[in-house]
Amino acid sequence: MKTNITLKLDAALIREARILAAQKNTSISALLAGQLQEIVRKRKSFERARRRALGRLRSGLNIHWTPPASRDELHER
């Protein structure tokens, strides 16, 4: 289901948007809808990545590291 919205924009901006939409062979409405969908998609993607990263931080990462027994062992080549 689609819902109409009303925007108040400067006349110069509307003029430029009409030109841009015409160049892309679409309407201003479709142009704005596409941009809003992209913004929402990126935000959701960011939030998913953020939740994954925070989960990994909470659980930690086992790198199987053990501290060296002595200073000499640390500096062995």
MIDODO-370505 format. One line per 10 residues: number of its first residue (from 1); their letters; for each residue y, z, x of C-alpha. Coordinates in steps of 0.05 Angstrom, whole numbers, m for minus. Example, Ala and Ser with C-alpha at 12.3 -4.5 7.8 and 13.67 -1.06 7.14 Angstrom:
BEGIN
1 = AS = m90:156:246 ~ m21:143:273
***
This chain:
BEGIN
1 = MKTNITLKLD = 0:0:0 ~ 68:m18:27 ~ 133:19:12 ~ 204:m6:17 ~ 255:30:59 ~ 330:21:67 ~ 366:19:134 ~ 439:19:150 ~ 452:m22:212 ~ 513:m53:245
11 = AALIREARIL = 526:m125:223 ~ 523:m148:296 ~ 454:m117:304 ~ 429:m149:241 ~ 455:m217:264 ~ 418:m209:330 ~ 355:m186:294 ~ 357:m247:249 ~ 362:m293:310 ~ 305:m256:345
21 = AAQKNTSISA = 261:m259:283 ~ 275:m333:274 ~ 257:m346:347 ~ 191:m310:336 ~ 181:m347:270 ~ 178:m283:230 ~ 222:m239:186 ~ 264:m179:206 ~ 217:m136:164 ~ 155:m161:200
31 = LLAGQLQEIV = 190:m154:267 ~ 208:m81:253 ~ 140:m65:223 ~ 106:m92:286 ~ 151:m51:331 ~ 139:13:291 ~ 64:1:292 ~ 67:m7:367 ~ 107:58:375 ~ 57:97:331
41 = RKRKSFERAR = m3:66:368 ~ 26:86:436 ~ 41:156:412 ~ m29:166:385 ~ m59:138:450 ~ m15:185:491 ~ m36:245:449 ~ m110:228:456 ~ m102:222:532 ~ m63:287:534
51 = RRALGRLRSG = m116:324:496 ~ m171:296:542 ~ m131:315:605 ~ m117:386:580 ~ m191:394:563 ~ m210:372:633 ~ m160:421:662 ~ m189:478:621 ~ m260:463:640 ~ m244:449:713
61 = LNIHWTPPAS = m275:399:760 ~ m335:417:802 ~ m325:382:869 ~ m382:420:903 ~ m335:448:956 ~ m353:509:996 ~ m304:541:1044 ~ m320:533:1118 ~ m353:592:1151 ~ m303:597:1208
71 = RDELHER = m239:567:1235 ~ m279:529:1288 ~ m323:498:1235 ~ m261:477:1198 ~ m234:439:1258 ~ m299:406:1279 ~ m296:330:1281
***
